[in-house]
Amino acid sequence: MSGLPLIQTAQLLPAPTAVSPPRRERRPRLYALDGIRLLAALMVAVHHFAGTRRVNQPGNLIWGRPVSDIMPTVFHVANYGWIGVEIFFVISGFVICMSCWGRTPRQFFVSRVIRLYPAYWFAVLFTTAALTALPGVWERLAPRDVLLNLTMLQSGSGVQNVDGVYWTLWSELRFYLLFLVVVGMGLTYRRVVVFCCVWGAAAMLAPVAKWPLLELIADPEASWYFIAGLALYLMHRFGQDLLLWGILGMSWLMGQKEIGTRIDEVEHVGSWRGAVLVFTVFLGVMIAVAVGWTDRVQWRWLVTAGSLTYPLYLLHYAAGTAVINRLRDEMDARLLVAVVLAGFLLLSWAVHRFVERPLAGAVKRGLDGAFSRLRDG
């Protein structure tokens, strides 16, 4: 129904109830989203391999000297690749709202567990093994901390991540827990809009309130990107209106501020103007997806490409940079980055095919059985 005015859509759709969620309708797959997800993952990987700069260090932890001296052209492009994380958050807001519309909280919980954990468990063990075999770049955690990492709750326990990229999972988990409340009430246009407004207000107030619990829940560093994704999905499902454009505009304004802060305090590469331009172009592409301009993209290979995204993101950083550090004097730097990236894409396909799919089915059957016993007991 994308493109229909809101008032027309409201006349066509029956009013959903919180007691009995509406039957899930099958909507056409948005193949373009799969392509955007993989592009975002590749941006992040290339940034980690060839676009980082260590502050207060004469060289680079991975390459031994500044990457800008080794491959300046690649560096000046790759140093904007970290924006792929912000892209992930926007896509996550869109996809979560789309995939759990009409689902019960139990279905939402099971879908998130089988989506997140199988590849993550493999990544934790693989990365630990890789850092044991290739020491010298990253510190290998103590066994008890590695085991705690398997819960995905290590950030809430003050334990270091096995791989630095896992920090985004802590933001994802908090988003899921908050959105689960709305799923439990039954997703409607009004409830998702109210959720966006309330969460956005909390994210705005958290930094000045200096109340740790509010800051933990509001997640001001990531919340506005998730909110943008939610607004975009509502546009896709119900059509455009001024309220949704206002939420999206507010998300962009707050997002550009966070982007500048991240450049100043974390990345120390690229410029605010360049980073905001990249993010704005991406947001424009997502708007095109939301309003249906990319519906003609029906390339089925994008489904496979999208399935590589999550394993690639989890696997590439610590292990990949350790490999580059070991081989940096053995081959051309550009070729080395390309070979390592290709190797992790192949590994990601294997993880999806031989780990995610079999384990997801087994975990789903186990959880469904457990919830049935809870209901009957």
N, C-alpha and C positions, 0 to 999 in steps of 0.2 A: 504493500500500500504506500510505498514511498512516493512522495510527490503530491499526495492528496492533501488538501487543507485539513486542518485538525477537526473543524466542525463537521465536515463530511465524514471523516473517519469515525468520529464518535457516534454518528448516526448508523454506521454500518456495523460497528462492533457491539456485541452484547456486553452489558456491564459485568465484569468479573467479580467473583465473590471470594472472600478470604477463606471460607469454610471448604469450598470445593473448587480447587484450581481449574481453570479452563483447560480443555483438551489442547495439547500442544499441536500447533499446525506446522506442517512441513513448509518451510520457506526455501527458495532457491539458494544454493550454496554461493557464498561470495568468494569466488576464486581469487579475486584481487587481494583480499585480506591475507591469503596464504603467501602470496608473493611479497607483500609489504612486510610481513613478519620475517621472512627469510632475509630480505634486504636489511632490515634492522639488525638482525643477528650478525650478518656479515659486516655491517658498519662497526659494531662493537668489537668484533674479533680483529678486524684490520686496525682499529684504533689501538687495541692492546698490543698488537704485534709491531706496529710501525708508527704510532701517533702519540705516544706518551713522552712526557719529559719529567724527570725527577727533579724536584726542587732541592736546592742546596747541595746538589751533587755535580761534580765536574762532568760526569759521563752519564751513562744510562745503565741501570741495573741489568737489563737484558742483553744489550748490545755491547756494553763496555765503553761506548762513547755516544754522543748525541745522535739520535736517529736523523735529525735535520742535516747532519754532515754526511751521513751514509747515503740517504735517498731523500733529498730535499723535496722533490715534487710529491712523492708519495706521502711524506710526512705532512705537508701543508694541506693535503686532502684528508688524510687519516686522522688528524688531530680534532676533527669535528665528529668522528664516529661515535663518541660517547653519547651523542643525542639519540642513538638507537635505543637507549634505556628509556628515555622519556616516550619514545614512540611505542615501546612495549607496553608501557602503562596505559596509554590512550587506547591501544588495541585491546588490552585486557578489559578495560571498562566496557568497551563495545561488545566484545565476544561474551563476557560473563553475563551481561544483561540479555543478550540474544539467546544464549544456550540454556539459561535457566528460566526463561519465560514460560510459565505454566507448569513448572516443576515444583515438587514439594521440597521442604528443607532436607529430608532424607536423600532424595535424588540429587539435590545440589551437593550435599556433603560427599556422597559416594562418587559423583563425577569429578569433584576436585581431588579427592584422594587418589583415584586411579589415574588422573591426569598428571599429578605432580610427583608422586612418590617413586614409582618404579625406575624412571630414568635418573631421578635424584639419588636414590640408593646406589645405583651403579656408579654415578659420577663421583660420589664421596669416596667409594672404595677404589675406583680407578685413579683418581687424583692422588690419593694417599700413596698408592703403589708407585705412581709416576714420580712423586717427590722423594720417595725412598730410593728409587733407582737413579734419579737425577738430582742429587743434592746441590746446594750452593747458591740457589736463587731464592727459593722460598723456604720458610721454616715448616717442618713437618710437625703436626700437632701430636700431643701425647695421646695414647690409645683411648683413654677415657673421654677426651674431648672429641676424638673422631667418632666414637660411639654416640656421643650426645648429638653430634651433627646429623646423624641418621634420623633424628626426630624432626628436623627442620626448625626446631625451636631454640637453637643455640643463642640467637641474638637476645631472646628474652631471658636467657640464663647467664648472660655476660660472658659467654664462651666465644672464642674466635672462630671464624668460618674456615673450613678446610680450604676453600677457594674464595677469594675476595669477591667474586661476582655474586655470591649467594646473598649479599645484603639486600638485593631487590626482592628476594622471596619473603623477607620479613614484612616489607610493605604490601606485597600481594596477600599474605595471610591475614593481615589486619583488615584489608579491604574486604576479603571474603567473609570474615567474621561480622563486620558491620553490615554488609549487604545481605547476609543470611537473615537478619531481622526483617528486612523488606520482603525477602522471599517467603518467610514464614507468614507474613501478613497477606501475601498474594500480590504479585507484581501488577501494577496498573500505571498508566501515564502519570496520574497525580502523585502516587506514592514515590515513584522514582524521582520526579521533579522535587518533591519535598525533601527526599533524602539528599539530593544534590545541594539544595540550598542550606540545609542544616549542617551537612558535613563541611561545605565550603565556609560557612560562618565559623564553625569550630576551628578550621584550619587557619582562618584569618586571625582569630583571637588567641590561638595557642602560643605563638611566639612572644606576645606581650604579656599574657597572663602568667607565664612562667610557672605553670602548674604541670608537673611531670605527667600525671595521668591524662590530662587533656591533650598534651603534646603527643603522648604515645598513641592515643586513639585517633586524633585528628590527622597525624602524619602530614604536616604542612609541606614537606619536601616533595611528596608524590601525589597528594590527594587531588590536586587540581587537574592532573593529567587523567586520572581515573574518571573524574567528573566530566571532563571533555568527552571521553569515550561513551559514557552513559548518555549524555545529551545527543551525541551523534547517532546512537542507536535509536533513541526516541524519534529523531528526525527520520531515520530509515523506516521505522515501523508505522509512525503516525503522521508523518509529513512535517513540513517546516512551520514554525510560528515564531513570533517575536520573542517569546519567553525562552525558547531553546537557543535562539541566536544570542540572546543576552547571556545565558549560562556559558555558552561556548566562548563568547567574547571575553567574559570575566575570567574564564580558564586560561585563555591566551595571555591576558594581561598579567595574571598572577604567575603563569608559567614563565614568561620572559624574565620576570624578576628572579625566579628560582634559577633559571639558566645563568644569569649574570653572577649570582652568588656562587654557583657551582664552579664557574670558570675561575673566580677569584680565590676560592677556598680549597678546591679539590683538584681540578684538572690542570689549571695554569697553562693551558694551551688554547690557541684560537682567539677569536675576538667575539665580543657580545653581539655585534651586528651580524657577523657570519653565522654564529650559532642560531640566533633568532630567525635569520633568513631560512636556514635549513629546516628548522622546526615549523616555520610558517608554511613552507612549501609542502611538507609532509601533511600538515593539518588540512591544507587545501586538497590533497589527494584523498584524505579520509572523508572530507565533505563530499567529494565526487562519489565515493563509495556509498555514503549515506543517502544521497539523493538519487542514486540509481544510474549515474553516468557510466559506471564501470560494469554494468550487468552483462554487457556483451562479451566480457572476458570470460571464456569458458574453457581455458586450457587445463586439461585434467592433470597434467604433470605438475601444476602448481600445488595440488593436494599433497603429493610426495615432497615437494620443496618445503611446504609449510610444516610437514611432520618432522623435518630435520631441525627446525628452529630451536626448540627447547633443549634437546640433547646437545646441539652445537653450543648454545649459550653456556650450559653447565660445564662442559668438558674442556673448552678451548683455552681458558686463561692461564691458570697455574701450570698445567701440563704443557700447553703449547709454548709458553714463554721459556719454560725450562728446556724444551727441545731446541728452541732457537738459540738459547744461550750456549748449549753444548755444540751446535753445528755452525755457529756464526762465522767461524774462520774457514769453513770447509767449502762454501759455495756462495754465489752472488746473493746479496741480501734480498733483492726483489724475488728471485727465484725461490729462495728459502721460505719467504713468507707465503708465496703461492703454493709451494709443496706442502707446507705444514697445514695451511688452510684446507687444501684438497684432502689431506689425510684425515682431518677432523670431520669434514663433511662425510667422508666414507664411513668413519667410525660412528657418526651420528645416525646414518642410515641403518647400520648394523644394530645399534642400540634400539632404534625404533622397531626394527623388524624382529629381533630376537630377545629383547628384554621388555620393552614397553608393552607390546601387544600381548604376549603370553601372560606376563605378570598382571596386567590390567584386568584381563578376563578372570584370572584366578582370584584376585583381590575383590573384584566386583561380586563374584559368586559368594565369597566368604562374608562380605559385608551385608549383602542382601539376605543371606541366611540368618545372620546375627540380628538384623533389624526385624526380621519376621518373628524370631523368638521373643524379642522385646515386645512386639505388638501383641503376640499371643499370650505372653506371660503376664 
